[in-house]
């Protein structure tokens, strides 16, 4: 006997529920193959499930669309901070600034390397130290470092912070929708199983072919096992040879 296969994607779940719901609208209540209680549950649940899926897809699309712009903002902030530290180190090498200048930015006075800026957290931490350090050094009477100035670096850094906050908001929203969808997906499966069980039970006394046909009208999906499929093909070919 063919076996039924439950939907394993959201699109297939929605399709199965829509078919059952449309059938429920077409058939009079006394001829319905599943209970009025179940159709009420389906009518309430389906729009909610479709809405959450729409919001999840919309959120993922928005996140993907903004990703390129976000990573470019991160790159620019990293680039300007790196260049600022390098220019400061070159000024120290030339003797224009003392080694103690590095201390204003939280750097070791004898270490000319650029701090690691590979992660967003490192960018946030070092960006804050470098900007505040340079502003404090200037207030103390120090000569401003140029090309880039700290004002230009600060603009790039603030653009990064805004983009980072927005990126986190989008990511959290997507995770929330995904978690909610996972919860609703379980309920969708439960509703589909309930409908399909009731439909099959209603048509259980019919001959196999007729029973399958009636059940498929309500959205049930049947698959033949490999050996059953071979037999069905042979049977079809035999009938074709009898009836030209």
Helices and strands as residue ranges (DSSP letters): E 3-4, H 10-26, G 29-31, H 36-94, G 99-105, H 120-139, H 150-202, H 208-216, E 222-223, H 226-242
